[in-house]
Amino acid sequence: MSSTFVENICLPYLLGAQNEDGGWGFHTGSTSRAEPTAWALIALLEVSSSDSHKQAASKALQFLGSCQLPDGSWPSSPELREGSWVTSVVCLALLARKECAENVARGLTWLSNELPGEARTVHRLIRRIFAKKPAGQNASYFGWSWTVGTASWVEPTSHAIIFLRMMPPQLLSSAAESRRRMGETMLYDRMCVSGGWNSGNPMVYGVPGEPQVSSTVWALLALYEHPDRPEIQKSLAWLQAHSSAIQSPASLALTIIAFNAYGRLDASLIESLRGMYEKNEILWNVPEVAWATLAMSATQSWLQPKSYGKAD
Amino acid sequence: MPRPAPLLIPSFSRPKSRVAIRGSLAYQSDLAAVIHETIREFDLPVQGKTVLLKPNFVGFDPLGMVNTHPAVVSAVRETFLRLGASAVLIGEGPALDRDTQAVLESIRLREYSGPLSRIFVDLNVDDVERVALRTHASRLSELYLPKTVLGVDFLVSMPKMKTHHWAGVTLSLKNMFGVVPGSCYGWPKNVLHWAGIDPAILDINAAVRPDFAIVDGIVGMEGNGPIQGQSKQCGTLVFGDDPVAVDATCARIMGLLPEKIDYLARAATLLGHIRPEQIEQLGESISKVCTPFAVLDAFARLRSSM
C-alpha cells in the first residue's frame, strides 16, 4: 500500500517538479533552491529504483554542487550570497555519495566554524555586563542559527546534529564533535515543559510555550541516540497524544518518520497521510512530498550513519 | 509588472488619511454587510485588479484571540470580489511554524474561504525578488520578498488587534513581518529581531506599504501578546487607507498613546499620519469604542489617561 502511494503520487510529483537546471523549487515551476532540492534528492535516493530516478538524482547533485558558496556553505536562495541552515540539509543529502565528499567536507568545516549570534564574543560580553539572559533557558548553550549572525533555534540545530550524527566518525573533527554535544545540550535545555519542542522558546515571560509537531520531530531525530532519556520519552508521549489531531501532510509525514525511528510505527497515521494526498485538499510543496516519501520508507537508510558512501 | 515602491512622503505634504471604525460587532454578526458597506465608502481602485489580503495567521487559537478571524478574512475577500477585483488572494508566511497548512487547518480557513489551493499563497515558500531598502532604519540594506506580494495591484494588511511583548502593539505595520519569507530567513525570521524590531517594521513597510488596512479588533489580545496574552473583547473593526493612521487609531482604541510607540512615531515622518487632526474619522468615535488593553510593565509608559 505504502509503496503504491510513493510510486503513484509522490514520485510522479517530485519527478514532474524538477527544473531543467536539475534543482527543485518549493512548487512545480518555481525557481530552484538548495533546500527543496536536497529533500527531493534524499527522497529519490531512498526509494530510487529506475533509471529516471537515477538521472534525476544525478542532475540534482550537479545543481547542489553549483550553488555551494566559496566558504563551503549553501544559501537559502541562490540570490543570497550567505550561508544558512540549508547547509546541514544539503550535506545530509550529499553524504551518501562518495563523489560529493569534498563538497561535504567544506560544508562540515563551515558548520563547525559558524557560531550563532549569541555565542559570539561581543554578545557574550554584553550579556555578562548587563546580566541579560532570556527567561527559561540557559543562554550559554548554543547550537546553530537559521541565518548567519542570528540566534540558535531548534530546527537548524537539529538539522546540523542529524547531519553530524550521519558522518563517518573518523571524519568528524573534535571541534565538530564538541559543537554537536553543545547542540544536544541546547536542545534539552529548550524542551517545553510538557515535552516536545517549539521553534525554541520554552518559556516567554513566565508562560510556558506550546510545543509544535515539526520542531518536536526534528529534535527527536537529532537526539535519537538517547532513546531512554526521560525527556525523549516525555516528548514521544506528547507527540503520540497529539498525532491523531494532525490535519496537515507535512506534520503527519514527519510524525511517521519520528515514530519509525523510535520503533513506534502506527499504520493508521500512514493511512491518514495517504488519504490527505488522495483527497488533494493540500498545498503541494516539494519538501513535504519528499517527507511523505521518506515516511513510507521501510529501510530509513537516510537516517543511518554512513560508513562513506556509495559511488554510483 | 511589479508594484512600484511606495512614495515616502513627509507628513506635512501628505493628504489627510481616512479611517473608519465599526463597533459592537461579533464574529456571528452579519460581517459581510458591515464590511462591504464600509469598504465601499473608501471608493478603492480595485476594479479588474489583483488584491492580496495579508492576515495574521499564527497557529492554534481556540479562544479566537491570536489570529485574524477567518470570518473577517472571508467577508473582506467577498467584498473585494463584489467590488470588481479580478482575483483576491490570501497570503501569509507564518513566523513560528513552517507547516503553513497546519496553521490554516487549525484556524479552519477552508471552512470559511473554500479550497486553499485556489486562494491561498504561502508567502514563506514563494519565489522571491531582491528589494533594496531605502529607509535604512535598521542595518538591513536589502530583503528578498515574495514575488506575489511585489506583483499584486492592491495589498491589504489585515492584522489582529494585539499587544506585543517587544514592540508594544502589533497591528497593520507589524503584521507585514509576515511577508518576509521563512524559506530565506527561517522560522522565526530572526534576522528581523537582530536588526531591531522597530526599525525593521519601518524598513519593510517602506518597501511594501499596504494600500489599505483592516484590523480585526472584535476579539483582541492584551498583556503578553502576540501569542501568550489574554483574550480581550473589543467588538471593533478598523479600516483605513493609511496603515499608520489605522494603527494610531487602534492604539487609541486600546487606551495607548501612538506617539509613544517607537515605530509608529517614526512611521509618522514618512509613511502616514498619527496626529488626530490629520486623520478623517468615519463611523464610530474612538471614545465610544475605547477599550483599554493591559500591557506588560515594560510598556506602562504607553498608557494614555483616557
Interface residues (C-beta under 8 A of the other chain):
Chain A: G25 F26 H27 S30 T31 R33 E35 S76 S77 E79 L80 S84 W85 G117 S145 W146 T147 G149 T150 A151 W153 E155 P156 N198 S199 V204 Y205 V207 G209 E210 Q212 V213 S214 S215 I246 Q247 S248 P249 A250 S251 N280 E281 I282 L283 W284 N285
Chain B: G59 F60 L96 D97 R98 D99 T100 Q101 A102 L104 E105 S106 R110 P115 L116 S117 F120 D122 V125 D126 D127 V128 R130 Y144 H165 S183 C184 Y185 G186 W187 P188 N190 V191 H193 W194 N224 I227 Q228 L296
